[in-house]
Amino acid sequence: MPTLPLMGMAVVLAPLSVLVIGGTSAAGFALVRVTLTATHPIVRAVRARTDRVG
């Protein structure tokens, strides 16, 4: 019965893969949030300058 070890591996690895995917997406969201927060003053300054010109 070679399927039994494969099923056991799937049962063990499935939660691990969910954690890895969840952690990766959480890190990606955090990176986007930090990037937007860091660039917000630059965007505000550029918009203020273009509002004065145009």
N, C-alpha and C positions, 0 to 999 in steps of 0.2 A: 504494500500500500504506500506508494510514494506520495500520494496526495496529502496524507496526514501531516508530514513535516511542512509541506508548503502552506497548508492551512494554518498551522501553528505559527509559522513565520509571518503570515499575513495578519494574524491576530495581534502579534507582538509589534510589527512594524507599522500598522495602520495608525495607531495613536501617535506614534513618534512622527510620522509624516505629517499628521494634522498639526502637531506642535511646531514642526519646522516651517510649514506653510504659513501658519498663523503668525509665528515670530517674524518671518520674512516680510509679510504684508504689513505688520505693525511697525517694523523698522522702516519700511518704505514710506508709510504714512507719516511717521515722525520726521523723516528726512525732508519730505515735501513741506511739512508744517514749519520746520526750522528754516528752510530755505525761503519760504514766503515771508516769514517774520523778519528775516535778516535783510531781504531786499525791499521790504515795504517802505522804509525811509527814502531809498533811492528812487523808487517808482513815484512816490509822493513829490519829491523834488523835481523830477522830470516833468510830471504833470503840471506842477505849479509854473514851471518855466514855459512850457508850451501854452498854457492858458494866458500868460502875459503877452507872449509873442503873437499868438493867433487870436 
